[in-house]
Amino acid sequence: MGRKPVPDSTSHAVLAVALHVRGARLEVLLRDGSLPSATLAAREPLETALARAVEVADLAHVEQLETRVLADGRLATAYLGLAPHDRALRGDWRPVAELAALPPDHRGLVAAGQARLRAKLSYTNIGFALAPATFTISELREVYVAALGYDVSATNLQRVLLRRGVLAQVDGRREPGRSGGRPAALFRFASARLEVTDEFAALRPPR
């Protein structure tokens, strides 16, 4: 058996797992084929290094994800960042289901970020960080389905989020597309800050 790499205490990387939903797919931001990163300078705060790795101001939500030792022995602290799809973050957005070429360490961090997001969609209002400013329930369902990785009933989603006070209806209607139908009601998230809305809730895939 090979020896495990010895952590290099002089090298600490800060990485960003930035996610958004576009075209019904959950995507992650890459730069030069890997997660955006910056090397932590001496006595530099982690958040300052993160701001050098990614445009933090363009993320709707940021939280520390985990710290681990990478395969090359470096210590790395990863942050999860979420943004609506129209935020102009520099880099290439790639579907999280198509990351075979990504270094294994980075794939593991993306998986950890996706797991954190899925969990928080159950008991918080974190969907605000991925959704546009206003949306129909059908459009919001698309965001949840992409992030969760399984189907969600639009009717049930609307009922649960309205009951928790997560959504607020706004003036106006979305006109139907070519397929026809009635104009759809528009909603927004009641808060643009992370809030626990039901600490015991758990969204589960349909049986």
Buried (B, 14 or more C-beta within 10 A) or exposed (E): EEEEEEBEEEBBBBBBBBBBBBEEBBBBBBBEEEBBBBBBEEEBEBEEBBBBBBBBEBBBBBEEBBEBBBEEEBBBBBBBBBBBBEBEBEBEBBEBEEBEEBBEBBBBBBEBBBEBBBEBBBBBBBBBBBBEEBBBBEBBBBBBBBBBEEEBEBEEBBEBBBEBEBBEEEEEEBEEEEEEEEEBBBBBBBEEEBBEBBEEEEBEEEE
